[in-house]
Every structure is written in structure tokens, then in C-alpha cells.
């Protein structure tokens, strides 16, 4: 009998899945799919950040060659034209007014994309421009124009229970408080207080947004590059007042997401175009249009932290303002997570946090890898370093005095820490010692973070075991390049005792696969992986019962072996058991598993995602340019079911941290986004990566997932920007509290640093 912890299969290859069925051949990505009679949609976008729509003249566009229909917001009155999983504030096409430059105002459906593009130029829109607010302070001012003056209902998947703040331009307000922070600050030996700024960033997935919708009397089928197909299904069913079984979401391989493909994006536009024309419609955005679809929340954080004379934390107080943009999207939950995650993996007895998600007339903000943690780990870890300097304690020692040990509670009411964070930090310290003394002109720093990851543990999976010994895994998780299909196949192969070549993962189709809440929050290996494992074990329980019946013995007399069962000299594979039970060829059984918030998953979060990294940089003091020389990450994943994939996720996360730390920032000049393009938005290149990279995996089997696994893929992103800023201070004495650390920003800080 196998036991939990006996897991052995690692780094096995898996055959590429067949992809999504289409009319002509096989497809890998949504863009590859072609349907009979397919037409194309193009979107007309607003040139104003905030304006009333006075009139839209579509007559000339409708007469343009190849055009089937032109659709505006007023054409959708018979539907429920607003969507949003957190707040239903987002119109499919602008209704009455526009709220950011780039908002979809009209859609053209034509026989080909060129005809649709040409027809866009013939649409005439008259606008009455309204005062706009592009930044948080302007939006919060007493005289600020209201971006939303309607009352909206909450969406079905907010993700947390707090009520929505509905006054003025505040989209969401979250309060986190315990202890008596005011008293702690009054009695503290040391207090530091600063303001930090995190940039507006774009996730930059290789594949832009694509959706193909096919509306008919039978219902609605949508092919999409979506991370959360079941959430999108809900929004579409609500818009058209359809039962869930009449909406089918099919998700081929997705060319990257990083949060940007979370929840509903362009699917409603494609769907209403198909609904109006009775033809399949493809809507494919350009990269420039993708920049105008979603982004990460930029943040201003005013934070102060107190400690006693020995360097033990006493209190943390912070006011966080997130620039949410024109629509709520997922920013209410980002707001809640930022308020939670500013604590870090530390024991802080007194906490008082206020977090606001604020509407502005900018591109809507939503999920972005790190999900609120990146925004607040930068100020928190920068301030921790400042406190360590203030009391004259080594940064490692300062953190060790305050880190939570395994099993200690950092946030009242949430799951205790399920990781050895001090042990992770010691690995960084050992590597620093191995690197030796820091060269002149260089600086080193360490950073830590803790994220309440995993989202709500609502997950289901099915395992199909066939009489020829092959196995299918039916999973609602989306393969977005993170390798989840490989990991799920490994788990099924391990449990059923079959080679990987006999396992097929069937995913990305809401008509076939059981419900999965989302593909995000680093949850797939932990929760879907656990559901697959439990489904396998339910299948094995059925097979053991079948074998006992066929042999005419008590089930307790059987011995479960790898891939089958034995009784005395009789050995049967699982496939043979199935054949003997049904007495027929090509038969199969199904194992099922349903996870919910109960048992060992009752306490939230399902697991803590830990980030522990170390960096060494050099600084050109004449230009202010920072170069990353060395990087170390500790991926605390419980168990790396596929070590190569886990390391790849860790390095990818760290690379995104380097991006927002050194280069990435969406810049508005007045109302206009000036660098929303491939050429002008700077992301890390291979030459920007450290020549010396050391990655290690902490595998203490302390997670709630299969074999003690837990999620990874975001942790190493979160501390990187703070690590870079702290290393800059170590190298030069210049403290920068606004990201990214561009050469100009660093150069100015070098000129303004205190004279020694």
C-alpha cells in the first residue's frame, strides 16, 4: 500500500494534448480556431477619458462592403448589459458615457477583419467632454466629478465578505485592525514613517486577448484565452439570461496570463456580436488594444512601523491607495489582499491598516501576478530595512527576531504559517556567506513576503480509468503555460501506477470538465492536484470492491499494489479488474472528488505562499543605472512534483519583479497613455538577468496539497523590488521610495543623498 509521502515520479515528459476540436484541423491557441461561417469583429474605442455620448451615427458603416452589423450600447437594452464578478459596473459597450480613453464604444461585425477595420472609420460619435480624474488624489477631492453615479449590484464572485464602500469615487474600502496600534506607537523605542509609490504595470502576456463566440438556438459557445472559464460562463449566462448548461466555454492553450486573463474581458462583446448576426464571430485584440484592456493597480502606501529597543515589532499602521481605474474588475479583492499582505511573514501584535481602491479615468486595473502583495511588500520590506539600520542590527538578524515560526499565527483568524520561513532565510544567508565580501560599488539585500494564497478551495475533478489501463484526467483548470497539465498527469500516473504515456489530461471545456473556481492564486497544483489525487483514490476504492466481488473474497484480503491488486498468486491490473467486473471490453469507471472549505481546508487561506529572495547589484553612479549581478530565490513549495517546472515558475516570477523594480511603468501624459505599445513599454531582456542565478526549492511537505505540495509561482516576485531598493541603499546610501528604479530616478537620488 502506498503512503502519502511516497511520491517518486518527477520530470517525466507528457505527450502534447490534442488541443481543441475545430472545423479545420487542430488548434493550439484560440487564434488558430476557425469555424464555418466565421466573421470578424472590430471595436471602436473612445478618444476621451470621460465624456457623455451625445449620439452615434452608424449609417455609413452599415453600408460599408462586407459589414453585417454595427452594435452600440443602446442595442443591448433587452439584455443585462453590465457584468463584473466583484461589482457589476462594466458595460459590454459604453452606455451613455465613456470613462477612459480606449473604452469600447461600438463593435463592427464583417466578413473579414479588414472590412470591419475600414467600417470603424465611418462611425461618427458626438461626445460631450466631462471633467476627468486621472490620479487618486484628484479622484478623492471633495469637488471631484463622479466617475460612476449609478448604483451597481455586487457580482457573484467577490472573493471576500466585506461590504463595498459606495461613496464618491471609492470603489472598495477594507479595514484590517487588531491590538492597540496607537498605544504601541506611543511607547515604542523606534518608529519609522515614509511614503512609497508602486507603478502602474502591464502583465505583458505573449498572447493578446482572443474570443470566438457562436450564439445559436442551442445556446452560446465561446472559445477564449481566459484563465477563469467558469467565472466567464457565469457572466455570459447572466447577460443573456441563459441556464449554465447553455453556455459552453472552451479554452485552448493560453499564451500566458499572469492575472491579466483572469475573469471576463472581451467575451461579452464577441458574444453580443454573434447574438446579433447569428454567425460565429472572432474578436482578436492587438497588443496596443490589450494595453487598453487591463493592468495592475498602481499604489501609494503611507506606512509607519514601530519596534522596541531589542528590535521586536510592536505595531504597523498603513494607508494604502490603489488606483483602480475606470471599472472595479478584480481590484476590490486586490484591495483586501493588499491590506492582509502588508503584514508579511512577521509577528506584529498591533496592526491598523486602511486600504482604498479608487476609481479614476484610466485603464481598468485588475489581477496582476502577486495580487496586492507586490504593491505592499516594497514599502514593508524597505521599512524593515530602515528599522534595522536605525537600531544597528544586521538585516538578517532583524528579520529572524520577528519572523513567525511554523504554526504561529500572523493574522488572527487565518491559518497558521505552514512554512519554515526562518529556514528559508538561512539559505539566503548561507549563499551570501558563500559569495564572500561585497565588492565596492555593490550592494546586497534580502526580502521576505507571505501571501494568503489559493483563493476559495472550491474545486472538483474526475478520473476516467479504462479497461486497457489508460487514464483520463478531467480538470477545469486552464493551462496558461505554467505546466499544470503535466503536473496533474504526473499525480494521476503516480496514483494509478501507470506510465505518463497512458495519461491524458482533458481540460478547458465547461461542458465536459467539472467546476474549478479559478486558475490563479497559485492554486492549481495544491487544490486541483489534490482533487485529482482524491479522485484517483475514489476510483481505486471502487476497483478494490470490484476485485473482491470478482474473486469472492473479503476486500480486506486484497493487497493494493502499484497499478493493480493482488490476492495470493492472483495479480490483476486495474484494467483487468474493470474487464472482469463488466465482463466486456472497452469499459471504464469514473472516480470523482469535490473540495470545499471544510476539514483541513476550513481555515483560510488553503496555504501561505512564501517569498524569500536575495539580490546583489552594482550601480553606475555617473548614470544611475542598476545592474543585477546575483540573484537567489527559495521556492517554498512543500514538494516540487515537477522540480524543473517549479524552478521555471520561480525564475519567471523573479523576472517580473525585476521588471517592475527597474523598468516597467505605464505612463499617462494628461489623459493619454503614452507608452502602451510593444516598442515603448520596457520589460526585462535576457541581458538584464543576473549572470549568477541560484535557485533552490524548500521541500518540507508542509502544504495542504498532494504529498504536502503547495503553490508557487508568485512568491519570488513580491520581495524583488524591495530587495533591489534596499541593495541600492547598501551600495550607495541613496534611498528611493518610488518604483521603478530607473537610471534618472536613481541618479537624482544619488545627487540628493545626505553628505557623509
N, C-alpha and C positions, 0 to 999 in steps of 0.2 A: 504493500500500500504506500503510495506517495504521500509525503507530508508537506505542508506549507514550508517553504524554505529550501525544498529540494530542486528548485528551478535550475536548469543547466543550459538550455538552448540559448545561444547568443550569436548574433552576427550571421544568421542564415539569410541567404537571399530568398526573395519570393517572386514568383512569376508576375509580370505586369498584368493587372486586371484587364478584362475585355473592354472596359470603358462603357459608354452609354450608347444604347442602340439608336440608330438614326436611319433615315430613309436611304442614304447613300453611304454605305460602308460603316466604319467605326470611328468614333471620336475620342479624343483625349481631353480637350477643353471645350467649353461652351461655344467659343468662336468657331470651332470646327463643325458644328452641327448644322445640317441643312434639312429642312422639312419641305415636303411637296407644297407648292403654292406659297412659299415663304416670301414675305415682304419685309421692307426695312423702315425703321422709324428714325427720325432725327428730331432733336429738341432745340427750340428757340429759347435763349436764355436772357434774363433781364440785364440791361446795361446800368441799372440803378440799384443802389444799396437799399433804399427804402422809398417806395413810391406807390401811389394809388393807380390802379389800372382804370383808365377812363374808357377806353374802347379798344377792341382788337378787330381789325379788318382782315379776314382770311379769304376773301372772294378771289383775288388774283391767284393766290397759292393753290386754291382748289381747282383752278382751271389749268394749272401747270401740267405739262405732259408727264404721264406716269403716276400722278398723285391719286391716291384712293380716298384720303380723308385728311382733314386738319382738325385737331382737337384742342380745345381750351378748357379751362376750369369750369366755365359755365355749362359745358356739355355734360358734366358729370353729376348733375343735380339728382338724378334718380339713384345714384349710388351713395355709399358712405365715403365721401371723397377725402377724409382725413385718416391718417394712420400714425402709428407710433407705439412701440411696445412699452414705453415708460409713460409718455404723455402723448395723447392723440392730437398733436398740434401741427402735423406736417401735411399740407395738401398735396395731392398727387401732381397737380399743376396749379400754379398760383391762382388763388381765388380772391378777387377784389384788390389785393395789393401784393407787392413783392417785398422781400425782407433781406435779400443780399444779392450782390452782383453775381450772376450766374444761376439764379434760381430758374427752374424750368417754367416757362410761360405758356408754351404751345408745343404740340407734337405733330409732325407731319408723317403720314404713312404713304409710302410709294413703292412702286415695283422694284426699285433698286435704290441704293444709298445715294448715288449721285443725283437722281431726280428729287429725292427727299431734301438733299442739301440745297439744291437750287431753289426749291419752293420756299425754303425758310426765308430767303432774301425778299420774298414777295409779301410777307406778312407785315402789316403795319399796326403798330401798337402805340397808342397815345397814353402817356404817363403824366401824372401829377406828382412831381417830386416832393417827398416829405423829409423833414429833418432826420438825419441818421445818427446813430451812436456806434462808434467803431471800437471803443475800449470800455473796460469795466467801469472806470470812474465816471465817464460820461453817461453810461447807462444807469448808474446808481444815483446820479444827481437828481435833486428834487424836481427840477424842471425838465427832466429828460422825456422825450417822446416815448410813448408805449409802443414796443415792438409787437406785442400781442395784446389786443384789447378784448379778445373773446374768452369765454370760459370753456376750457377743454376738459374732457374726461381722462381718467388715468388709463394707461394701457394694461394689457393682461399680464405682462412680464416685467414689472418694475424691478424685481430682484431684491427688494427690501420693503419694510413695512412703514417707514416714516411717512408722515403726511407731506404733501407738496406745498411749498411756500408759493402763494399765488399773488403776492403784492408787487406792484411795479414791474420791473424787468428782472426780478429774481425768479429763476426757473425752479430752483431747489435750494433748500437750506437744511443742513444737517448739523446737529449738536452732539458732541462726544464729551462727556464730563464724568469724572469721579474724584473723590477726595476733596481737598480744600486747597486749590492752587494758590489763591490769594494769600492765605496764611503761610504757605510754604515759601512763596517768593519773599514775603516779609522777613522770614527768619533765615533765608539762605546765605551761605558764605560767599557764593559766587553766582552771578547772573549774567548771561549774555543775551542780547536782543538785536535782531537785524531784520532786513527785508530782502527777499530773494525773488528772482524772476526766472520762470521756465518758459521756453519758447513755444510758439505755435509750430507744430511739426506735421509732416505728411508721412504716412506709413510706406508709401512707395512700393507696393506690390508690383511684380513684373507684369501681371495680367490686369488690365483695367476692367471696369465693370461691364458685364455682358449679361443679357437676359433674352430668352426667346419664349414668347407666350403663344399659346394655342387655345383659344376660347371657343367652345362649341356647346351644343345642347347637352353633351355628356358631362360637361364641366370644364375646368381650366387646368391645363398642363403647362408648367413653366420649367424651362432649363435655365439654370442660373449659376453664377460664380459666387454663391452665398455660403457663408460659414454656418449659419443657423437656419437650415431649411424649414424646420418645424415652426419656428417663430414667424418666418415669412409666410408660411402656409396660413397661419392664424390671421395675419393682417389681410391677406388676399381673400380669405373666406369671409372676413368681416366686411370688406369693401363691397363685395358682390352678393353678400347675404347667402353664401353657399354653405352646405354642410362640409365638414372637414374631408369626408371621403370623395368630394367632388373637386378638390384642389390637390393636384399632384405636383410636388417639387422634385425635380431630377437634377442632381448635382454631379457633373463630371469632375475630373481632377481640377483643382483650383490653383491658379498660378500665384500663390501667396496671398496672405491676408493680413496678418499682424494686427488684427482687430478691425481693419478698415472694411472687411467684407462681412462684419457682424450685422445681424438684423436686416431689416428691409431697406433697400436702397432704390434701385431703378425698376424693380419688378412690377410695381403698380402701374407705372407709365406703359411698359410693354403690354401689360395685361389689358388696360383700357383700350389701347390701340387695336389689339386683337378682338376685343369685345365689340368695338365699333365697326370693324371691317369684316369680321367673320373669316379672317385669314390668319395664319401664323405670322408673327411679327418678331423681327430681331432688332434689338436696340443695343448698340455697341458703342461705348464711350471712348473717346480719345484720352490720352494721358492728361492733356490740358483740361478736359472736362472732368476727369477723375479728381484733379486737384480742387475742383469746384463742387465736389460731392460730399466729402468728409475729411476730417483732420483730427488731430489730437487737441485736447484742451490746453491752451497756454495758461499759466498760473502766476499769481503774485501771492507770496507767502510772507506774512509778518509773524515772526516766531521768536519766542524767548524761552530759555531753559535755565533751570536753577539746579545747583548741586551743593552738597555740604563740603566741609573743609577737606574731607577724605576723597572727594571726587565721586560720591554716590548721588545719582539723580534724586532730586526732590520734586520737581514739577516741570511740566511743559505746557505752555499756552501758545495757541496759534490762531490766526485768522487767515483763511485760505479763500482767495477769489479765483474762480475758474471762468475763463472766457468761453462760454458755451456756444456762441454763435447764434444763428437765427432760429434754430429749432432744437428741441430737447435731445433728440436721438437717445444716446445712452449716457449723456452727461449727468443725469440725476444719480445714477449708480456710480459713476466715476467720482462724483462729489462725496458719496457715502464712503467709498473705498479710500479716497484721499484722507478723509478725516480719521479713518481707522489706521491707515498705514504710516502716518507721520510718527506714530509711537516707535516703530522699528522693533527689533527683537529684544527690547530692553525692558527692565522693570522700572516703571515710573509711577510712584504712588499717588501723584496728584496731576490730573490732566483736565484741561479746559480748551476744547477745540471748536471753532466755528468755521464751517465751510459753506460757501455760496457758489452755486452755478448760475451765471448771469447771462441773460440774453444780450447779444449785440448784433449789428447788421453785418456779420461776417459769415463765412462758410460754416455750416453746422459742424460742431465738434462731437466726437463720439468715442467709441472704444479705440484704444491705441495700446500696443504692447506695453505691459507694465501697469496700465489701468489705474492711474491715480498715484501709484507708488513712485514712479519715476519723478513726477512733479514734486512730491514732498520729501523724498529721500535726499534730494540735492540740498535743500535747506537744513534738514535734520542732521545729516552726516557732516555737513560743513560746520554747523554749530557745535556738534560734538567735538570736532577737532579744535575749534576755538576755545571751548571749555578746557580741554586737555592742556592746551598751551597756557591758559590763564592760571591753572593751578600747578603747572610744571610737571605734568605726568606724561609718560610715553603714551602715544595714541592707542597702542595695543593694550597696554595695562589699563588705561581709562575705560576702554570698551569691555575688557574682561571683568572689571569691577561691577559693570552694570548689565551685562548680558544675562538673559534668562537661561536657566538650566533646563534640560529636558524635563517636561512635566510641570513646569511653573507656568502660571497664567499671566500673560502680558496685557490682556484685555478682559475685564470682568464679564463673565457670561459666555465667553467663547472658549473653544477647545484649547487646552494647554499646549505649549510648544512641543511639537513632536520631532524635534531635531536636536542634534548636539552642535549648536551654533558656536560655543567656545572651542569645540574641537575643530570645526571648520576654520575658525580664525587662527588657531595654532598652525594649521597647514600653511596659511599665508605667511605667518611669522617665520616659519621654518624656511620657506622659499626665500624670503628677504635675507635671512642669515646666510643662506647658500649663495645668494648673489653678491654678498660682501658689502663693503662700504660704498656709500653713494658717491659717485663722481661729482666733481664740482660742476655746477650748472644744471644738475639734475635734481629731481625730487621724487620721493615715493610716498604713496598713501594707500590706505586700506579703507574699504567701505562695507557696510552690512545693511541688509534690509530684511523685512518679513512682511509677506502679503497673505491676507486671508483669502486663499485661492480656492478654485474648484467649483464656485458657484453653487447652486442648489443641487444636491445629489439625487436628482430625478433622472434615471437612466434605465434603459431596457435593452436586452439583446436576445437573439435567438441563434441556436446552433442546429444545423441540419446535418445529421450523421447518416450516411448512405451505406447500403449493403456491400458496396465494393470497397469500403474503407475510406472513402473520401469524405471531406467535411466542408460545409459552407458556414461562414460566419455572417449573420445578418445584423448590420450595425448602422445606426442613424448618424454616426459621426462622419464629418466631412474630412476628406484627405486634402489638405491645403499645402502639402509639401513637407509636413512635419514627420512623415513616416508612420502615421498611426495604423495604416492598413498592414504594414509589415509587423508591427508590434502585436496587433490583435491576432494576426495569423500565427505568430510565434506562441502566444498564450494558448490558442486552440490546439496547435501541434503538440505542445508540451502536455496539456491535459489529456488529450485523446490518444497520445502516444503514436502519432503518425508523422511522416516527414512533411516538411513545409510544402513540397510539391503536390501534396494531396489536400491542401487547404486553400480555399478561395474565399476572399472577403467580398461580400456583396453590400454595397453601401450607397448612400446618396440618392435614395428614392423613397419618398414618404409613402408611396403606395405599397411598398414591399417591406421596408425595414421598420422595426418598432421605434417608439418615441425616444428621442435623445434631446435633452433640453438645449444644448449648445455645443459647438466646437470652439472652445475658448477657455480662458481662465486656467490654462494648463491642466485641464481635467481629463483628457481622453484616456491616457494610459491608466490613470488612477480609477476613474469611475466606469468608463466603458470597458476598460481592461478587466476590472473586477466583475462587471456584468457578464462578460464573455466567459470568464473563469467559472462563475456560478452557473451559467447556462450549461457549460460542459459537464459540470458535476451533477446537475439535474439529469442530463442525458445519460450519464454513467449510472446514476441510481436506477433509471428506467431499465437500462441494459442489464444490470445485475439482477433485477427482478425477472426479466425475460429469461436470463440464463438459468436461474434457479428453477423456474417453471419448466423449461425445456429439459433440464437434467433430472427433474423430480426430486430435488433436494432443498433443504433449507438455505436461504440466502446467506446465512452465517457460515455455511460450509464452504462458500466460494472464496477464492483469493483473487483480488483485483491485481492485475499486472499491467505493465506499460502496454497500452494498446489493446487490452482484452482481459480475459478472465480464465482462471484455471480451477479445475476440481479433480484432484488426483492426477491421473495421467492425461486427462482431457484438457486441452487448451483451445480456446476459441478467440479469434479476434472479434472486435466489436461488430464488424461487418458480418461475420459468420453468425453471431448472436441474432442480428436483425433478420437474416435469412431464415434461421431456424424458427424464429418467433412467428414470422408471417408465412413461412413455407412458400416463398415466392421470390423471384429475382427482382432487382432494381427497386427494392423498398427502402424506406427511410424512417427515421424518427426525428422529433424536434425537442431540443432542450431549451428552456426559457429561464430568464432571470429578470427581475424587476427590482431596482434600487429606489429607495425613498429615504426621507430624513427620519430614520428610526434606528434603534440598536446602536452600533458603534458609529453610525453616521448621524446620530441625532444632534450632537454638538456641532455647531458651525465654527470654523469652516471645515470642510472634509479633510483638509490638510493645510499646513502652513508652507508656503513657498519661500525658501530662504535664498538670499543673495549674499555671497561673500566673495569679494574680488580684491585684487591688489594691482597697482599700476606703478610704473616708473616712466617719467617723461624727461625730455630735455627741452629747453626754451632758448630760442634765439632772441636775446634781449635787444637787439637792434631792430628786429621786425615784429616781435611779439608772437612769432609762430611757434606752436607747440608740436612736438613730435613724440608720439607714443613709442617708447623703446622696449618696454617689457609689460607683459600682461599675464596675470594668473587668475583663474576662476576656480571656484569649488562648487561643483554641481551637486547639491544635496538632494538626491533623487530617491533615497530609500533603497532602491535596487534598479540598476540600469538593465532593463530587459534587453535593450539593444544598445550597448555602450557607444558604438560609433554614431548612432543617431542622437543619443543623449548629448554627446560632446558637440556634435554639429549644432544642435539647438542652443547649447550654452554659448558657443562661439558666435552664432548668429545674433543672440540677444546682446552679447557684449559689444558686437559691432554696431548695433543700433544705438547702444549707449554712447559709443564713440561719436556717432553721427550727431546726436542732439547735444553732446558735450562740446564738440569742436566746430561743427559746420552747419547743422540743419536749423533753418528758421524760415517760416513763411513770413513775408514782409508786406505789409499794406502801406501804400502811399495814399493817404486820404481814404477814399472808398475803394481803391483799386488794389487787388492783389498783384504785385509786380513780378513775382518770381515763381509763378505756378506753372512751370514747364520743365521738360527733361533737361534743357540746357542750363537753366538758371537756378534750379534747386540742387544744392550741393549735398551729396551723400558720400560716405566713405568709399574710397577706392582701395584696391589691393595694396597700393603703395602707402596708404595711411595706417595699415595694420602694423602691429609691433613685429619686429623681426624675431623676437624671442617671446613665444607664447607657450604657457604651461597650463594645461587643463587637467583637473582631477575630479573624480566623482566620489562623493561620500555615500557609501552604500551600507547603511546601518539597518536596513529592512525595518524601518520605523514608520512607514506610511500605511494608510488605510487601503491602499490598492493591492493588486495581485502580488503575492510573495513579498509584501512590505514595500512595494513601489509607491512613489508619489510624484506629483507633477514637476516638470522642469520646463525651461524654455523662456521664462521671463525674468527669473531671479537675477541673472548676471547682468541684465540691462540696468536694473534700478539703481545700484550704487555707483555705476561708472562715471556719470557726470560729476558727482560729488568727489569721487576719487581723483579725477583729473584736476578739479579746482583746488583740492587740498594738496595735491602734488605740486601744482603751480606755486602755491604759497610756500611749501617746503623748499622749492628750488629758488624762489626769488623774493619772498616776503610780500608779494602782491596778492591781495585777496580780491577775487572777483565774485560778485554775487548775482550776476546776470549771465545766463547762457544764451547762445553758445560762446565758447571761449575763442572768439575769432582773433586773428592777429591784431587788428585795430583795437579791439576791446582790451586785449592783454597789454598791448603797448601803452595804452593810456593808463592802465592800472600801474604799470611799471614806472611811469613818469610821476604818478600821484602817490606812490608808496612812501611811507614815513622814512625820512633820512636817518640813517644809523650813525 
